[in-house]
Amino acid sequence: MDYEFNWLVLWEYRDLLLEGLVLTIKLSAISIVLSTIVGTIFGIMRLSKSLIIRLIASSYVEFFLNTPLIIQLFFWYFALPMALPGWLQSWLWAHNYEFIASVIGLTIYTSTFIAEAVRAGIQSIDKGQREAALASGLTGFQTLWYVILPQAIRIVIPPVVNQFLNLTKNSSLAMTIAVPELTYQAQAIESLTFRGFEAFTAATLIYICLTLTISLVMGKVERWAAKGQRPMAA
């Protein structure tokens, strides 16, 4: 059966695509910031001298790293509210809990990959750098903040950028818990017009533009971070 393309349907329903794009950007941006913070904290915790802190961080990373994202989204959306008091459930549902649950799921899932990247980046720095910093009178925290992390950033940025890209694409799974992001809106257009090819082609191109933009921006950040970075002499 021949299929007659009608690209004008995209212009007719451009508002839905725009709303989905804006929500996807908002969801991705918030989750990127939070997952970077959480991932960095747990990555550092995994290198702690305290056995308890290391076990907590390792348990967090291993559990959420090896659990499918869609299962985590279902848990945060369907299961978690059932364990909360009734008044809190009502408050959450009245304040767009679908979006909140998506942020929680994307943040936690992505933070585990970032934590591993941060841990590997810190471990890749020669131990002599830490010893030289401590010998110069810096505290452990100052050594980490001023000596180790600035050097590790150059190593950590590439894999972290990959996780930012994955997070942006994974945000499409938020449609499974009724978040009207880009993929959700593309499906809505298909339901209204039976023009699935056009709708999802548009969504695909928009996702490509988003990920390319992130890559370009983070590429500039990586080049900026590499400027003037020199390891401390041991």
Backbone hydrogen bonds, N-H to C=O, Kabsch-Sander energy under -0.5 kcal/mol:
donor,donor_aa,acceptor,acceptor_aa,energy
4,E,2,D,-0.5
5,F,3,Y,-0.7
9,V,6,N,-1.3
10,L,7,W,-1.4
11,W,7,W,-0.7
12,E,8,L,-2.0
13,Y,9,V,-1.9
14,R,11,W,-1.2
16,L,13,Y,-0.6
17,L,13,Y,-1.4
18,L,14,R,-2.7
19,E,15,D,-2.6
20,G,16,L,-2.4
21,L,17,L,-2.5
22,V,18,L,-2.6
23,L,19,E,-2.1
24,T,20,G,-2.3
25,I,21,L,-2.6
26,K,22,V,-2.4
27,L,23,L,-2.9
28,S,24,T,-2.7
29,A,25,I,-2.9
30,I,26,K,-2.2
31,S,27,L,-1.9
32,I,28,S,-2.6
33,V,29,A,-2.1
34,L,30,I,-2.4
35,S,31,S,-2.7
36,T,32,I,-1.9
37,I,33,V,-1.9
38,V,34,L,-2.9
39,G,35,S,-2.7
40,T,36,T,-2.1
41,I,37,I,-2.0
42,F,38,V,-2.4
43,G,39,G,-2.3
44,I,40,T,-2.2
45,M,41,I,-2.3
46,R,42,F,-1.7
47,L,44,I,-1.5
48,S,45,M,-1.8
54,R,50,S,-2.1
55,L,51,L,-2.5
56,I,52,I,-2.4
57,A,53,I,-2.5
58,S,54,R,-2.8
59,S,55,L,-2.6
60,Y,56,I,-2.2
61,V,57,A,-2.5
62,E,58,S,-2.9
63,F,59,S,-2.3
64,F,60,Y,-2.1
65,L,61,V,-2.3
66,N,62,E,-1.3
67,T,64,F,-0.8
72,Q,68,P,-1.8
73,L,69,L,-2.5
74,F,70,I,-2.1
75,F,71,I,-2.2
76,W,72,Q,-2.7
77,Y,73,L,-2.1
78,F,74,F,-3.1
79,A,74,F,-0.9
79,A,75,F,-0.9
80,L,75,F,-2.5
82,M,79,A,-0.9
83,A,79,A,-0.7
83,A,80,L,-1.7
84,L,81,P,-1.4
89,Q,85,P,-2.2
90,S,86,G,-2.4
91,W,87,W,-1.8
92,L,88,L,-2.5
93,W,89,Q,-2.5
94,A,90,S,-1.6
95,H,91,W,-0.7
95,H,92,L,-1.0
96,N,93,W,-0.7
97,Y,92,L,-0.8
99,F,96,N,-0.8
100,I,96,N,-1.6
101,A,97,Y,-3.2
102,S,98,E,-1.7
103,V,99,F,-2.3
104,I,100,I,-2.5
105,G,101,A,-2.6
106,L,102,S,-2.8
107,T,103,V,-2.6
108,I,104,I,-2.6
109,Y,105,G,-2.3
110,T,106,L,-2.3
111,S,107,T,-2.3
112,T,108,I,-1.1
112,T,109,Y,-0.5
113,F,109,Y,-0.7
114,I,110,T,-2.0
115,A,111,S,-2.6
116,E,112,T,-1.6
117,A,113,F,-1.9
118,V,114,I,-2.8
119,R,115,A,-2.5
120,A,116,E,-2.4
121,G,117,A,-2.4
122,I,118,V,-2.5
123,Q,119,R,-2.3
124,S,120,A,-1.2
125,I,122,I,-1.3
129,Q,126,D,-1.8
130,R,126,D,-0.7
131,E,127,K,-2.3
132,A,128,G,-2.5
133,A,129,Q,-1.9
134,L,130,R,-2.6
135,A,131,E,-2.2
136,S,132,A,-1.3
137,G,134,L,-1.3
138,L,133,A,-1.9
143,T,139,T,-2.5
144,L,140,G,-2.1
145,W,141,F,-2.8
146,Y,142,Q,-3.0
147,V,143,T,-1.7
148,I,143,T,-2.4
149,L,144,L,-2.9
151,Q,147,V,-0.9
152,A,148,I,-2.5
153,I,149,L,-2.3
154,R,150,P,-0.6
155,I,151,Q,-0.6
155,I,152,A,-0.7
156,V,152,A,-2.5
157,I,153,I,-2.6
160,V,156,V,-2.1
161,V,157,I,-2.8
162,N,158,P,-1.7
163,Q,159,P,-1.4
164,F,160,V,-2.0
165,L,161,V,-2.3
166,N,162,N,-2.3
167,L,163,Q,-2.7
168,T,164,F,-2.2
169,K,165,L,-2.0
170,N,166,N,-3.2
171,S,167,L,-1.4
172,S,169,K,-1.6
173,L,170,N,-2.2
174,A,171,S,-1.7
175,M,172,S,-1.5
176,T,173,L,-1.9
177,I,174,A,-1.5
178,A,175,M,-1.6
179,V,174,A,-1.8
181,E,179,V,-2.5
182,L,20,G,-0.9
185,Q,181,E,-2.3
186,A,182,L,-2.3
187,Q,183,T,-2.2
188,A,184,Y,-1.9
189,I,185,Q,-2.3
190,E,186,A,-2.0
191,S,187,Q,-2.2
192,L,188,A,-1.9
193,T,189,I,-2.4
194,F,190,E,-2.8
199,A,195,R,-2.1
200,F,196,G,-2.7
201,T,197,F,-1.8
202,A,198,E,-2.1
203,A,199,A,-1.9
204,T,200,F,-2.2
205,L,201,T,-2.3
206,I,202,A,-2.1
207,Y,203,A,-2.4
208,I,204,T,-2.2
209,C,205,L,-2.1
210,L,206,I,-2.3
211,T,207,Y,-2.7
212,L,208,I,-2.4
213,T,209,C,-2.0
214,I,210,L,-2.3
215,S,211,T,-2.4
216,L,212,L,-2.4
217,V,213,T,-2.6
218,M,214,I,-2.8
219,G,215,S,-1.8
220,K,216,L,-1.7
221,V,217,V,-1.8
222,E,218,M,-2.5
223,R,219,G,-2.1
224,W,220,K,-2.3
225,A,221,V,-2.6
226,A,222,E,-1.6
227,K,223,R,-0.8
227,K,224,W,-0.6
229,Q,226,A,-1.2
230,R,228,G,-0.6
